């Protein structure tokens, strides 16, 4: 809308336009706040998934170490049994 057109509007029309703009601004601010909240929640989920993946890798290392210890124990049991079986 041009300046000339704006000058032709009545005070009531101008106030109505201002009211409409104010409502739209409020609506957009609410949408922005909601979008920011959703983004924050997604960032938290991404960070947590990284932590979960990291924890899983650490746990898998624990399980690997436990398996090595179990294998070593079984090997020692076999050697001990063989020594005791040999005359």
Secondary structure in CASP SS format (residue, H / E / C, confidence):
PFRMAT SS
TARGET T0000
AUTHOR 0000-0000-0000
METHOD secondary structure of the structure
MODEL  1
X C 1.00
X C 1.00
X H 1.00
X H 1.00
X H 1.00
X H 1.00
X H 1.00
X H 1.00
X C 1.00
X C 1.00
X H 1.00
X H 1.00
X H 1.00
X H 1.00
X H 1.00
X H 1.00
X H 1.00
X H 1.00
X H 1.00
X H 1.00
X H 1.00
X H 1.00
X H 1.00
X H 1.00
X H 1.00
X H 1.00
X H 1.00
X H 1.00
X H 1.00
X H 1.00
X H 1.00
X H 1.00
X H 1.00
X H 1.00
X H 1.00
X H 1.00
X H 1.00
X H 1.00
X H 1.00
X H 1.00
X H 1.00
X H 1.00
X H 1.00
X H 1.00
X H 1.00
X H 1.00
X H 1.00
X H 1.00
X H 1.00
X H 1.00
X H 1.00
X H 1.00
X H 1.00
X H 1.00
X H 1.00
X H 1.00
X H 1.00
X H 1.00
X H 1.00
X H 1.00
X H 1.00
X H 1.00
X H 1.00
X H 1.00
X H 1.00
X H 1.00
X H 1.00
X H 1.00
X H 1.00
X H 1.00
X H 1.00
X H 1.00
X H 1.00
X H 1.00
X H 1.00
X H 1.00
X H 1.00
X H 1.00
X H 1.00
X H 1.00
X H 1.00
X H 1.00
X H 1.00
X H 1.00
X H 1.00
X C 1.00
X C 1.00
END
